[in-house]
Amino acid sequence: MHLENTPKAVDEYLSREEAAMKSPQGANHTALFEEVGKAYGIDPDDLSNAVLERTILGAN
Protein backbone atom coordinates (compact mmCIF):
# COMPACT_ATOMS: atom_id res chain seq x y z
CA MET A 1 0.00 0.00 0.00
CA HIS A 2 1.22 3.47 -0.83
CA LEU A 3 0.65 5.22 2.48
CA GLU A 4 1.35 8.67 1.08
CA ASN A 5 -1.55 8.21 -1.36
CA THR A 6 -4.04 7.01 1.23
CA PRO A 7 -5.53 10.38 2.29
CA LYS A 8 -5.97 11.40 -1.35
CA ALA A 9 -7.51 8.03 -2.19
CA VAL A 10 -9.95 8.31 0.72
CA ASP A 11 -10.92 11.81 -0.44
CA GLU A 12 -11.44 10.50 -3.98
CA TYR A 13 -13.49 7.54 -2.78
CA LEU A 14 -15.74 9.72 -0.60
CA SER A 15 -16.22 12.20 -3.44
CA ARG A 16 -17.18 9.47 -5.91
CA GLU A 17 -19.41 7.78 -3.35
CA GLU A 18 -21.27 11.02 -2.64
CA ALA A 19 -21.86 11.60 -6.36
CA ALA A 20 -22.98 8.01 -6.90
CA MET A 21 -25.41 8.12 -3.99
CA LYS A 22 -27.21 11.00 -5.70
CA SER A 23 -27.87 8.84 -8.76
CA PRO A 24 -30.98 6.66 -8.98
CA GLN A 25 -28.97 3.41 -8.87
CA GLY A 26 -26.89 4.44 -5.85
CA ALA A 27 -23.27 3.51 -5.25
CA ASN A 28 -21.58 0.20 -5.98
CA HIS A 29 -19.15 0.38 -3.09
CA THR A 30 -17.13 -2.66 -4.13
CA ALA A 31 -16.56 -1.22 -7.60
CA LEU A 32 -15.63 2.16 -6.14
CA PHE A 33 -13.06 0.63 -3.81
CA GLU A 34 -11.56 -1.32 -6.72
CA GLU A 35 -11.50 1.66 -9.11
CA VAL A 36 -10.06 4.15 -6.65
CA GLY A 37 -7.65 1.61 -5.20
CA LYS A 38 -6.31 0.81 -8.65
CA ALA A 39 -5.96 4.49 -9.52
CA TYR A 40 -3.95 5.17 -6.36
CA GLY A 41 -2.06 1.87 -6.16
CA ILE A 42 -3.82 0.80 -2.97
CA ASP A 43 -5.37 -2.59 -2.25
CA PRO A 44 -9.19 -2.20 -2.14
CA ASP A 45 -9.32 -3.82 1.32
CA ASP A 46 -6.75 -1.37 2.65
CA LEU A 47 -8.68 1.51 1.11
CA SER A 48 -11.88 0.23 2.70
CA ASN A 49 -10.16 0.14 6.10
CA ALA A 50 -8.82 3.67 5.61
CA VAL A 51 -12.29 4.96 4.72
CA LEU A 52 -13.73 3.26 7.81
CA GLU A 53 -11.03 4.77 9.99
CA ARG A 54 -11.77 8.26 8.72
CA THR A 55 -15.55 8.08 8.66
CA ILE A 56 -16.31 5.97 11.73
CA LEU A 57 -13.32 5.85 14.00
CA GLY A 58 -12.23 9.39 13.16
CA ALA A 59 -15.61 10.74 14.18
CA ASN A 60 -15.05 9.76 17.81
mmCIF file as Biopython writes it, N, C-alpha, C and O atoms, coordinates in Angstrom:
data_model
#
loop_
_atom_site.group_PDB
_atom_site.id
_atom_site.type_symbol
_atom_site.label_atom_id
_atom_site.label_alt_id
_atom_site.label_comp_id
_atom_site.label_asym_id
_atom_site.label_entity_id
_atom_site.label_seq_id
_atom_site.pdbx_PDB_ins_code
_atom_site.Cartn_x
_atom_site.Cartn_y
_atom_site.Cartn_z
_atom_site.occupancy
_atom_site.B_iso_or_equiv
_atom_site.auth_seq_id
_atom_site.auth_asym_id
_atom_site.pdbx_PDB_model_num
ATOM 1   N N  . MET A ? 1  ? 0.848   -1.176 0.000  1.0 0.0 1  A 1 
ATOM 2   C CA . MET A ? 1  ? 0.000   0.000  0.000  1.0 0.0 1  A 1 
ATOM 3   C C  . MET A ? 1  ? 0.890   1.235  0.000  1.0 0.0 1  A 1 
ATOM 4   O O  . MET A ? 1  ? 1.913   1.282  0.683  1.0 0.0 1  A 1 
ATOM 5   N N  . HIS A ? 2  ? 0.494   2.202  -0.756 1.0 0.0 2  A 1 
ATOM 6   C CA . HIS A ? 2  ? 1.219   3.465  -0.826 1.0 0.0 2  A 1 
ATOM 7   C C  . HIS A ? 2  ? 0.620   4.417  0.204  1.0 0.0 2  A 1 
ATOM 8   O O  . HIS A ? 2  ? -0.368  5.100  -0.067 1.0 0.0 2  A 1 
ATOM 9   N N  . LEU A ? 3  ? 1.220   4.455  1.372  1.0 0.0 3  A 1 
ATOM 10  C CA . LEU A ? 3  ? 0.653   5.221  2.477  1.0 0.0 3  A 1 
ATOM 11  C C  . LEU A ? 3  ? 0.505   6.704  2.161  1.0 0.0 3  A 1 
ATOM 12  O O  . LEU A ? 3  ? -0.442  7.346  2.614  1.0 0.0 3  A 1 
ATOM 13  N N  . GLU A ? 4  ? 1.434   7.247  1.389  1.0 0.0 4  A 1 
ATOM 14  C CA . GLU A ? 4  ? 1.352   8.667  1.075  1.0 0.0 4  A 1 
ATOM 15  C C  . GLU A ? 4  ? 0.138   8.993  0.216  1.0 0.0 4  A 1 
ATOM 16  O O  . GLU A ? 4  ? -0.328  10.132 0.211  1.0 0.0 4  A 1 
ATOM 17  N N  . ASN A ? 5  ? -0.378  8.005  -0.509 1.0 0.0 5  A 1 
ATOM 18  C CA . ASN A ? 5  ? -1.548  8.212  -1.359 1.0 0.0 5  A 1 
ATOM 19  C C  . ASN A ? 5  ? -2.865  7.983  -0.625 1.0 0.0 5  A 1 
ATOM 20  O O  . ASN A ? 5  ? -3.926  8.331  -1.142 1.0 0.0 5  A 1 
ATOM 21  N N  . THR A ? 6  ? -2.813  7.414  0.550  1.0 0.0 6  A 1 
ATOM 22  C CA . THR A ? 6  ? -4.037  7.012  1.232  1.0 0.0 6  A 1 
ATOM 23  C C  . THR A ? 6  ? -4.996  8.174  1.497  1.0 0.0 6  A 1 
ATOM 24  O O  . THR A ? 6  ? -6.178  8.041  1.179  1.0 0.0 6  A 1 
ATOM 25  N N  . PRO A ? 7  ? -4.564  9.296  2.057  1.0 0.0 7  A 1 
ATOM 26  C CA . PRO A ? 7  ? -5.529  10.383 2.291  1.0 0.0 7  A 1 
ATOM 27  C C  . PRO A ? 7  ? -6.187  10.876 0.999  1.0 0.0 7  A 1 
ATOM 28  O O  . PRO A ? 7  ? -7.382  11.171 0.982  1.0 0.0 7  A 1 
ATOM 29  N N  . LYS A ? 8  ? -5.413  10.962 -0.067 1.0 0.0 8  A 1 
ATOM 30  C CA . LYS A ? 8  ? -5.974  11.397 -1.349 1.0 0.0 8  A 1 
ATOM 31  C C  . LYS A ? 8  ? -6.961  10.363 -1.884 1.0 0.0 8  A 1 
ATOM 32  O O  . LYS A ? 8  ? -8.004  10.717 -2.432 1.0 0.0 8  A 1 
ATOM 33  N N  . ALA A ? 9  ? -6.629  9.097  -1.724 1.0 0.0 9  A 1 
ATOM 34  C CA . ALA A ? 9  ? -7.511  8.029  -2.191 1.0 0.0 9  A 1 
ATOM 35  C C  . ALA A ? 9  ? -8.817  8.028  -1.401 1.0 0.0 9  A 1 
ATOM 36  O O  . ALA A ? 9  ? -9.888  7.828  -1.973 1.0 0.0 9  A 1 
ATOM 37  N N  . VAL A ? 10 ? -8.734  8.249  -0.100 1.0 0.0 10 A 1 
ATOM 38  C CA . VAL A ? 10 ? -9.947  8.313  0.719  1.0 0.0 10 A 1 
ATOM 39  C C  . VAL A ? 10 ? -10.801 9.498  0.278  1.0 0.0 10 A 1 
ATOM 40  O O  . VAL A ? 10 ? -12.018 9.365  0.144  1.0 0.0 10 A 1 
ATOM 41  N N  . ASP A ? 11 ? -10.182 10.646 0.052  1.0 0.0 11 A 1 
ATOM 42  C CA . ASP A ? 11 ? -10.916 11.814 -0.439 1.0 0.0 11 A 1 
ATOM 43  C C  . ASP A ? 11 ? -11.615 11.495 -1.754 1.0 0.0 11 A 1 
ATOM 44  O O  . ASP A ? 11 ? -12.788 11.821 -1.941 1.0 0.0 11 A 1 
ATOM 45  N N  . GLU A ? 12 ? -10.889 10.858 -2.659 1.0 0.0 12 A 1 
ATOM 46  C CA . GLU A ? 12 ? -11.439 10.504 -3.976 1.0 0.0 12 A 1 
ATOM 47  C C  . GLU A ? 12 ? -12.602 9.530  -3.821 1.0 0.0 12 A 1 
ATOM 48  O O  . GLU A ? 12 ? -13.646 9.704  -4.448 1.0 0.0 12 A 1 
ATOM 49  N N  . TYR A ? 13 ? -12.427 8.513  -2.996 1.0 0.0 13 A 1 
ATOM 50  C CA . TYR A ? 13 ? -13.494 7.542  -2.779 1.0 0.0 13 A 1 
ATOM 51  C C  . TYR A ? 13 ? -14.745 8.238  -2.250 1.0 0.0 13 A 1 
ATOM 52  O O  . TYR A ? 13 ? -15.839 8.039  -2.777 1.0 0.0 13 A 1 
ATOM 53  N N  . LEU A ? 14 ? -14.585 9.053  -1.209 1.0 0.0 14 A 1 
ATOM 54  C CA . LEU A ? 14 ? -15.737 9.720  -0.602 1.0 0.0 14 A 1 
ATOM 55  C C  . LEU A ? 14 ? -16.425 10.657 -1.586 1.0 0.0 14 A 1 
ATOM 56  O O  . LEU A ? 14 ? -17.650 10.770 -1.580 1.0 0.0 14 A 1 
ATOM 57  N N  . SER A ? 15 ? -15.654 11.322 -2.423 1.0 0.0 15 A 1 
ATOM 58  C CA . SER A ? 15 ? -16.222 12.203 -3.436 1.0 0.0 15 A 1 
ATOM 59  C C  . SER A ? 15 ? -17.041 11.410 -4.456 1.0 0.0 15 A 1 
ATOM 60  O O  . SER A ? 15 ? -18.164 11.783 -4.792 1.0 0.0 15 A 1 
ATOM 61  N N  . ARG A ? 16 ? -16.462 10.312 -4.941 1.0 0.0 16 A 1 
ATOM 62  C CA . ARG A ? 16 ? -17.177 9.472  -5.910 1.0 0.0 16 A 1 
ATOM 63  C C  . ARG A ? 16 ? -18.403 8.831  -5.284 1.0 0.0 16 A 1 
ATOM 64  O O  . ARG A ? 16 ? -19.445 8.717  -5.929 1.0 0.0 16 A 1 
ATOM 65  N N  . GLU A ? 17 ? -18.285 8.411  -4.030 1.0 0.0 17 A 1 
ATOM 66  C CA . GLU A ? 17 ? -19.414 7.785  -3.350 1.0 0.0 17 A 1 
ATOM 67  C C  . GLU A ? 17 ? -20.564 8.776  -3.200 1.0 0.0 17 A 1 
ATOM 68  O O  . GLU A ? 17 ? -21.723 8.434  -3.439 1.0 0.0 17 A 1 
ATOM 69  N N  . GLU A ? 18 ? -20.242 9.991  -2.809 1.0 0.0 18 A 1 
ATOM 70  C CA . GLU A ? 18 ? -21.273 11.019 -2.643 1.0 0.0 18 A 1 
ATOM 71  C C  . GLU A ? 18 ? -22.005 11.267 -3.958 1.0 0.0 18 A 1 
ATOM 72  O O  . GLU A ? 18 ? -23.233 11.350 -3.986 1.0 0.0 18 A 1 
ATOM 73  N N  . ALA A ? 19 ? -21.248 11.384 -5.044 1.0 0.0 19 A 1 
ATOM 74  C CA . ALA A ? 19 ? -21.861 11.605 -6.356 1.0 0.0 19 A 1 
ATOM 75  C C  . ALA A ? 19 ? -22.733 10.414 -6.763 1.0 0.0 19 A 1 
ATOM 76  O O  . ALA A ? 19 ? -23.833 10.593 -7.284 1.0 0.0 19 A 1 
ATOM 77  N N  . ALA A ? 20 ? -22.234 9.202  -6.523 1.0 0.0 20 A 1 
ATOM 78  C CA . ALA A ? 20 ? -22.984 8.007  -6.901 1.0 0.0 20 A 1 
ATOM 79  C C  . ALA A ? 20 ? -24.266 7.863  -6.086 1.0 0.0 20 A 1 
ATOM 80  O O  . ALA A ? 20 ? -25.281 7.395  -6.602 1.0 0.0 20 A 1 
ATOM 81  N N  . MET A ? 21 ? -24.223 8.255  -4.837 1.0 0.0 21 A 1 
ATOM 82  C CA . MET A ? 21 ? -25.407 8.123  -3.987 1.0 0.0 21 A 1 
ATOM 83  C C  . MET A ? 21 ? -26.525 9.062  -4.434 1.0 0.0 21 A 1 
ATOM 84  O O  . MET A ? 21 ? -27.684 8.850  -4.078 1.0 0.0 21 A 1 
ATOM 85  N N  . LYS A ? 22 ? -26.201 10.074 -5.191 1.0 0.0 22 A 1 
ATOM 86  C CA . LYS A ? 22 ? -27.207 11.001 -5.703 1.0 0.0 22 A 1 
ATOM 87  C C  . LYS A ? 22 ? -27.867 10.464 -6.971 1.0 0.0 22 A 1 
ATOM 88  O O  . LYS A ? 22 ? -28.880 11.002 -7.420 1.0 0.0 22 A 1 
ATOM 89  N N  . SER A ? 23 ? -27.301 9.415  -7.545 1.0 0.0 23 A 1 
ATOM 90  C CA . SER A ? 23 ? -27.874 8.836  -8.759 1.0 0.0 23 A 1 
ATOM 91  C C  . SER A ? 23 ? -28.971 7.847  -8.376 1.0 0.0 23 A 1 
ATOM 92  O O  . SER A ? 23 ? -28.979 7.330  -7.259 1.0 0.0 23 A 1 
ATOM 93  N N  . PRO A ? 24 ? -29.888 7.585  -9.291 1.0 0.0 24 A 1 
ATOM 94  C CA . PRO A ? 24 ? -30.984 6.659  -8.979 1.0 0.0 24 A 1 
ATOM 95  C C  . PRO A ? 24 ? -30.523 5.249  -8.593 1.0 0.0 24 A 1 
ATOM 96  O O  . PRO A ? 24 ? -31.174 4.601  -7.775 1.0 0.0 24 A 1 
ATOM 97  N N  . GLN A ? 25 ? -29.433 4.770  -9.154 1.0 0.0 25 A 1 
ATOM 98  C CA . GLN A ? 25 ? -28.974 3.412  -8.868 1.0 0.0 25 A 1 
ATOM 99  C C  . GLN A ? 25 ? -28.108 3.333  -7.614 1.0 0.0 25 A 1 
ATOM 100 O O  . GLN A ? 25 ? -27.804 2.233  -7.153 1.0 0.0 25 A 1 
ATOM 101 N N  . GLY A ? 26 ? -27.709 4.458  -7.059 1.0 0.0 26 A 1 
ATOM 102 C CA . GLY A ? 26 ? -26.890 4.440  -5.846 1.0 0.0 26 A 1 
ATOM 103 C C  . GLY A ? 26 ? -25.438 4.102  -6.145 1.0 0.0 26 A 1 
ATOM 104 O O  . GLY A ? 26 ? -25.005 4.141  -7.297 1.0 0.0 26 A 1 
ATOM 105 N N  . ALA A ? 27 ? -24.699 3.774  -5.110 1.0 0.0 27 A 1 
ATOM 106 C CA . ALA A ? 27 ? -23.270 3.508  -5.246 1.0 0.0 27 A 1 
ATOM 107 C C  . ALA A ? 27 ? -22.986 2.016  -5.181 1.0 0.0 27 A 1 
ATOM 108 O O  . ALA A ? 27 ? -23.555 1.297  -4.359 1.0 0.0 27 A 1 
ATOM 109 N N  . ASN A ? 28 ? -22.107 1.566  -6.051 1.0 0.0 28 A 1 
ATOM 110 C CA . ASN A ? 28 ? -21.581 0.203  -5.980 1.0 0.0 28 A 1 
ATOM 111 C C  . ASN A ? 28 ? -20.255 0.327  -5.231 1.0 0.0 28 A 1 
ATOM 112 O O  . ASN A ? 28 ? -19.215 0.605  -5.827 1.0 0.0 28 A 1 
ATOM 113 N N  . HIS A ? 29 ? -20.310 0.121  -3.941 1.0 0.0 29 A 1 
ATOM 114 C CA . HIS A ? 29 ? -19.146 0.375  -3.093 1.0 0.0 29 A 1 
ATOM 115 C C  . HIS A ? 29 ? -17.960 -0.512 -3.452 1.0 0.0 29 A 1 
ATOM 116 O O  . HIS A ? 29 ? -16.816 -0.055 -3.440 1.0 0.0 29 A 1 
ATOM 117 N N  . THR A ? 30 ? -18.221 -1.757 -3.767 1.0 0.0 30 A 1 
ATOM 118 C CA . THR A ? 30 ? -17.129 -2.662 -4.133 1.0 0.0 30 A 1 
ATOM 119 C C  . THR A ? 30 ? -16.405 -2.150 -5.370 1.0 0.0 30 A 1 
ATOM 120 O O  . THR A ? 30 ? -15.175 -2.126 -5.411 1.0 0.0 30 A 1 
ATOM 121 N N  . ALA A ? 31 ? -17.164 -1.745 -6.368 1.0 0.0 31 A 1 
ATOM 122 C CA . ALA A ? 31 ? -16.556 -1.223 -7.599 1.0 0.0 31 A 1 
ATOM 123 C C  . ALA A ? 31 ? -15.786 0.065  -7.323 1.0 0.0 31 A 1 
ATOM 124 O O  . ALA A ? 31 ? -14.707 0.275  -7.877 1.0 0.0 31 A 1 
ATOM 125 N N  . LEU A ? 32 ? -16.332 0.918  -6.476 1.0 0.0 32 A 1 
ATOM 126 C CA . LEU A ? 32 ? -15.630 2.161  -6.139 1.0 0.0 32 A 1 
ATOM 127 C C  . LEU A ? 32 ? -14.305 1.888  -5.442 1.0 0.0 32 A 1 
ATOM 128 O O  . LEU A ? 32 ? -13.291 2.508  -5.763 1.0 0.0 32 A 1 
ATOM 129 N N  . PHE A ? 33 ? -14.312 0.959  -4.487 1.0 0.0 33 A 1 
ATOM 130 C CA . PHE A ? 33 ? -13.059 0.626  -3.806 1.0 0.0 33 A 1 
ATOM 131 C C  . PHE A ? 33 ? -12.037 0.080  -4.801 1.0 0.0 33 A 1 
ATOM 132 O O  . PHE A ? 33 ? -10.855 0.417  -4.723 1.0 0.0 33 A 1 
ATOM 133 N N  . GLU A ? 34 ? -12.479 -0.750 -5.726 1.0 0.0 34 A 1 
ATOM 134 C CA . GLU A ? 34 ? -11.563 -1.321 -6.719 1.0 0.0 34 A 1 
ATOM 135 C C  . GLU A ? 34 ? -11.029 -0.252 -7.661 1.0 0.0 34 A 1 
ATOM 136 O O  . GLU A ? 34 ? -9.827  -0.204 -7.925 1.0 0.0 34 A 1 
ATOM 137 N N  . GLU A ? 35 ? -11.917 0.613  -8.175 1.0 0.0 35 A 1 
ATOM 138 C CA . GLU A ? 35 ? -11.502 1.661  -9.112 1.0 0.0 35 A 1 
ATOM 139 C C  . GLU A ? 35 ? -10.532 2.652  -8.471 1.0 0.0 35 A 1 
ATOM 140 O O  . GLU A ? 35 ? -9.474  2.949  -9.026 1.0 0.0 35 A 1 
ATOM 141 N N  . VAL A ? 36 ? -10.899 3.151  -7.315 1.0 0.0 36 A 1 
ATOM 142 C CA . VAL A ? 36 ? -10.056 4.153  -6.646 1.0 0.0 36 A 1 
ATOM 143 C C  . VAL A ? 36 ? -8.759  3.510  -6.163 1.0 0.0 36 A 1 
ATOM 144 O O  . VAL A ? 36 ? -7.689  4.108  -6.276 1.0 0.0 36 A 1 
ATOM 145 N N  . GLY A ? 37 ? -8.853  2.306  -5.632 1.0 0.0 37 A 1 
ATOM 146 C CA . GLY A ? 37 ? -7.649  1.608  -5.197 1.0 0.0 37 A 1 
ATOM 147 C C  . GLY A ? 37 ? -6.663  1.415  -6.337 1.0 0.0 37 A 1 
ATOM 148 O O  . GLY A ? 37 ? -5.462  1.636  -6.180 1.0 0.0 37 A 1 
ATOM 149 N N  . LYS A ? 38 ? -7.179  1.005  -7.476 1.0 0.0 38 A 1 
ATOM 150 C CA . LYS A ? 38 ? -6.313  0.808  -8.645 1.0 0.0 38 A 1 
ATOM 151 C C  . LYS A ? 38 ? -5.680  2.134  -9.074 1.0 0.0 38 A 1 
ATOM 152 O O  . LYS A ? 38 ? -4.490  2.187  -9.387 1.0 0.0 38 A 1 
ATOM 153 N N  . ALA A ? 39 ? -6.465  3.183  -9.085 1.0 0.0 39 A 1 
ATOM 154 C CA . ALA A ? 39 ? -5.961  4.489  -9.518 1.0 0.0 39 A 1 
ATOM 155 C C  . ALA A ? 39 ? -4.849  5.016  -8.609 1.0 0.0 39 A 1 
ATOM 156 O O  . ALA A ? 39 ? -3.946  5.720  -9.063 1.0 0.0 39 A 1 
ATOM 157 N N  . TYR A ? 40 ? -4.923  4.669  -7.324 1.0 0.0 40 A 1 
ATOM 158 C CA . TYR A ? 40 ? -3.946  5.169  -6.357 1.0 0.0 40 A 1 
ATOM 159 C C  . TYR A ? 40 ? -2.935  4.119  -5.919 1.0 0.0 40 A 1 
ATOM 160 O O  . TYR A ? 40 ? -2.095  4.389  -5.060 1.0 0.0 40 A 1 
ATOM 161 N N  . GLY A ? 41 ? -3.006  2.921  -6.501 1.0 0.0 41 A 1 
ATOM 162 C CA . GLY A ? 41 ? -2.055  1.871  -6.159 1.0 0.0 41 A 1 
ATOM 163 C C  . GLY A ? 41 ? -2.241  1.327  -4.762 1.0 0.0 41 A 1 
ATOM 164 O O  . GLY A ? 41 ? -1.274  0.969  -4.090 1.0 0.0 41 A 1 
ATOM 165 N N  . ILE A ? 42 ? -3.502  1.265  -4.321 1.0 0.0 42 A 1 
ATOM 166 C CA . ILE A ? 42 ? -3.819  0.802  -2.972 1.0 0.0 42 A 1 
ATOM 167 C C  . ILE A ? 42 ? -4.752  -0.402 -3.085 1.0 0.0 42 A 1 
ATOM 168 O O  . ILE A ? 42 ? -5.687  -0.396 -3.886 1.0 0.0 42 A 1 
ATOM 169 N N  . ASP A ? 43 ? -4.499  -1.425 -2.287 1.0 0.0 43 A 1 
ATOM 170 C CA . ASP A ? 43 ? -5.373  -2.586 -2.250 1.0 0.0 43 A 1 
ATOM 171 C C  . ASP A ? 43 ? -6.779  -2.138 -1.822 1.0 0.0 43 A 1 
ATOM 172 O O  . ASP A ? 43 ? -6.911  -1.361 -0.876 1.0 0.0 43 A 1 
ATOM 173 N N  . PRO A ? 44 ? -7.820  -2.613 -2.499 1.0 0.0 44 A 1 
ATOM 174 C CA . PRO A ? 44 ? -9.186  -2.199 -2.144 1.0 0.0 44 A 1 
ATOM 175 C C  . PRO A ? 44 ? -9.543  -2.456 -0.672 1.0 0.0 44 A 1 
ATOM 176 O O  . PRO A ? 44 ? -10.263 -1.662 -0.066 1.0 0.0 44 A 1 
ATOM 177 N N  . ASP A ? 45 ? -9.051  -3.544 -0.102 1.0 0.0 45 A 1 
ATOM 178 C CA . ASP A ? 45 ? -9.322  -3.816 1.317  1.0 0.0 45 A 1 
ATOM 179 C C  . ASP A ? 45 ? -8.650  -2.795 2.221  1.0 0.0 45 A 1 
ATOM 180 O O  . ASP A ? 45 ? -9.225  -2.378 3.226  1.0 0.0 45 A 1 
ATOM 181 N N  . ASP A ? 46 ? -7.440  -2.393 1.871  1.0 0.0 46 A 1 
ATOM 182 C CA . ASP A ? 46 ? -6.745  -1.369 2.647  1.0 0.0 46 A 1 
ATOM 183 C C  . ASP A ? 46 ? -7.450  -0.023 2.517  1.0 0.0 46 A 1 
ATOM 184 O O  . ASP A ? 46 ? -7.547  0.731  3.485  1.0 0.0 46 A 1 
ATOM 185 N N  . LEU A ? 47 ? -7.939  0.270  1.318  1.0 0.0 47 A 1 
ATOM 186 C CA . LEU A ? 47 ? -8.682  1.512  1.108  1.0 0.0 47 A 1 
ATOM 187 C C  . LEU A ? 47 ? -9.970  1.496  1.921  1.0 0.0 47 A 1 
ATOM 188 O O  . LEU A ? 47 ? -10.330 2.498  2.541  1.0 0.0 47 A 1 
ATOM 189 N N  . SER A ? 48 ? -10.660 0.368  1.920  1.0 0.0 48 A 1 
ATOM 190 C CA . SER A ? 48 ? -11.885 0.234  2.704  1.0 0.0 48 A 1 
ATOM 191 C C  . SER A ? 48 ? -11.606 0.493  4.180  1.0 0.0 48 A 1 
ATOM 192 O O  . SER A ? 48 ? -12.365 1.202  4.841  1.0 0.0 48 A 1 
ATOM 193 N N  . ASN A ? 49 ? -10.531 -0.073 4.693  1.0 0.0 49 A 1 
ATOM 194 C CA . ASN A ? 49 ? -10.159 0.141  6.095  1.0 0.0 49 A 1 
ATOM 195 C C  . ASN A ? 49 ? -9.846  1.607  6.378  1.0 0.0 49 A 1 
ATOM 196 O O  . ASN A ? 49 ? -10.214 2.137  7.426  1.0 0.0 49 A 1 
ATOM 197 N N  . ALA A ? 50 ? -9.166  2.258  5.439  1.0 0.0 50 A 1 
ATOM 198 C CA . ALA A ? 50 ? -8.818  3.670  5.615  1.0 0.0 50 A 1 
ATOM 199 C C  . ALA A ? 50 ? -10.074 4.545  5.613  1.0 0.0 50 A 1 
ATOM 200 O O  . ALA A ? 50 ? -10.170 5.506  6.375  1.0 0.0 50 A 1 
ATOM 201 N N  . VAL A ? 51 ? -11.028 4.204  4.755  1.0 0.0 51 A 1 
ATOM 202 C CA . VAL A ? 51 ? -12.291 4.959  4.724  1.0 0.0 51 A 1 
ATOM 203 C C  . VAL A ? 51 ? -13.034 4.757  6.037  1.0 0.0 51 A 1 
ATOM 204 O O  . VAL A ? 51 ? -13.564 5.715  6.600  1.0 0.0 51 A 1 
ATOM 205 N N  . LEU A ? 52 ? -13.078 3.527  6.531  1.0 0.0 52 A 1 
ATOM 206 C CA . LEU A ? 52 ? -13.731 3.263  7.811  1.0 0.0 52 A 1 
ATOM 207 C C  . LEU A ? 52 ? -13.066 4.026  8.938  1.0 0.0 52 A 1 
ATOM 208 O O  . LEU A ? 52 ? -13.741 4.592  9.797  1.0 0.0 52 A 1 
ATOM 209 N N  . GLU A ? 53 ? -11.749 4.040  8.935  1.0 0.0 53 A 1 
ATOM 210 C CA . GLU A ? 53 ? -11.032 4.774  9.988  1.0 0.0 53 A 1 
ATOM 211 C C  . GLU A ? 53 ? -11.392 6.241  9.979  1.0 0.0 53 A 1 
ATOM 212 O O  . GLU A ? 53 ? -11.598 6.843  11.032 1.0 0.0 53 A 1 
ATOM 213 N N  . ARG A ? 54 ? -11.469 6.824  8.784  1.0 0.0 54 A 1 
ATOM 214 C CA . ARG A ? 54 ? -11.774 8.255  8.717  1.0 0.0 54 A 1 
ATOM 215 C C  . ARG A ? 54 ? -13.219 8.536  9.051  1.0 0.0 54 A 1 
ATOM 216 O O  . ARG A ? 54 ? -13.507 9.468  9.802  1.0 0.0 54 A 1 
ATOM 217 N N  . THR A ? 55 ? -14.138 7.752  8.512  1.0 0.0 55 A 1 
ATOM 218 C CA . THR A ? 55 ? -15.549 8.084  8.658  1.0 0.0 55 A 1 
ATOM 219 C C  . THR A ? 55 ? -16.158 7.622  9.971  1.0 0.0 55 A 1 
ATOM 220 O O  . THR A ? 55 ? -17.048 8.288  10.499 1.0 0.0 55 A 1 
ATOM 221 N N  . ILE A ? 56 ? -15.701 6.501  10.509 1.0 0.0 56 A 1 
ATOM 222 C CA . ILE A ? 56 ? -16.313 5.967  11.730 1.0 0.0 56 A 1 
ATOM 223 C C  . ILE A ? 56 ? -15.420 6.207  12.936 1.0 0.0 56 A 1 
ATOM 224 O O  . ILE A ? 56 ? -15.834 6.823  13.919 1.0 0.0 56 A 1 
ATOM 225 N N  . LEU A ? 57 ? -14.211 5.722  12.851 1.0 0.0 57 A 1 
ATOM 226 C CA . LEU A ? 57 ? -13.316 5.847  13.995 1.0 0.0 57 A 1 
ATOM 227 C C  . LEU A ? 57 ? -12.840 7.283  14.177 1.0 0.0 57 A 1 
ATOM 228 O O  . LEU A ? 57 ? -12.625 7.731  15.303 1.0 0.0 57 A 1 
ATOM 229 N N  . GLY A ? 58 ? -12.674 8.004  13.068 1.0 0.0 58 A 1 
ATOM 230 C CA . GLY A ? 58 ? -12.225 9.392  13.155 1.0 0.0 58 A 1 
ATOM 231 C C  . GLY A ? 58 ? -13.271 10.336 13.717 1.0 0.0 58 A 1 
ATOM 232 O O  . GLY A ? 58 ? -12.954 11.437 14.167 1.0 0.0 58 A 1 
ATOM 233 N N  . ALA A ? 59 ? -14.529 9.890  13.686 1.0 0.0 59 A 1 
ATOM 234 C CA . ALA A ? 59 ? -15.609 10.741 14.184 1.0 0.0 59 A 1 
ATOM 235 C C  . ALA A ? 59 ? -15.657 10.774 15.705 1.0 0.0 59 A 1 
ATOM 236 O O  . ALA A ? 59 ? -16.282 11.660 16.287 1.0 0.0 59 A 1 
ATOM 237 N N  . ASN A ? 60 ? -15.011 9.829  16.341 1.0 0.0 60 A 1 
ATOM 238 C CA . ASN A ? 60 ? -15.053 9.762  17.808 1.0 0.0 60 A 1 
ATOM 239 C C  . ASN A ? 60 ? -13.928 10.539 18.447 1.0 0.0 60 A 1 
ATOM 240 O O  . ASN A ? 60 ? -13.824 10.581 19.673 1.0 0.0 60 A 1 
#
